[in-house]
Amino acid sequence: MNINPLLNVQLPLFVYGESTENYAEVLPVVWNAVECLVSPEPITRQLGIDSILELGVQKSSPLVAYMIAMRLGDTDINIRRRVIYIVADIISWEPGVRQVPDIVRKPVTYFLHDMGDEIVFGLLEVSVMEPQADKPISQILNSCPLGGKFLGNVLNEWKNPLAIREKAIYFIGEVGYMEMLPILERLLDRLEARQNGQYSMSFAPSSSRADEEIIRDLRIAINRMSAH
């Protein structure tokens, strides 16, 4: 049974030692913003994110950072899109740039470790809508050890939209989930064999056109992963 250790730990609101001006005035505003994140109304959740970003507490509060990360599973795709960039910024590690304290980053990475199919699918939906989000999505998926498995589940579900399945292949190759390489290769062999069997037909059904798109993406991902 997988138990998230964060459930048994009370996350501090602010990092001790960090300079947050006027705690007494900031605390009620932050608390209200966090409450907005769990509102049933998307506009209220958006306002909560606005307040958090204005204060910058997503980088100084473990609790706020964790609550923001949970919104990666938001039902509203526009909120998911915003949160992807925020979370990637929290977990990024760039030389010469002041890093988010570990005490803030770790709760977020713990959450990302436990992402499931639904959240991964939601990330792919954002990628289809906004390709510019591919880099931060890759950073997020790179923090999920089982991300390759979840992407494979999306890929192998034939009822999923073609664009979503193509994005699943892309991120498997981009992040480099090497355990998925044999699975991609077997799928490519199967699709190529099916495609070859259709060449003798006088017309190409819509399913074969979809296969051509998937075959192209599989070859790109396999070549990329094989080069490492």
Buried (B, 14 or more C-beta within 10 A) or exposed (E): EEEEEBEEEEBEBBBEEEEBEEEEEBBEBBEEBBEBBEEEEBEEBBBBBEBBBEBEBBBBBBBBBBBBBBBBBBEBBBBBBBBBBBBBEBBBEEEEEEBBBEBBBBBBBBBBBEBEBEBBBBBBBBBBBBEEBBBBBBBBBBBBEBBBBBBBBBBEEEEBEBBBBBBBBBBBBBBBBEEBBEBBBEBBEEBBEEBEEEEEEEEEEEEBEBBEBBBEBBBEBBEBBEEE
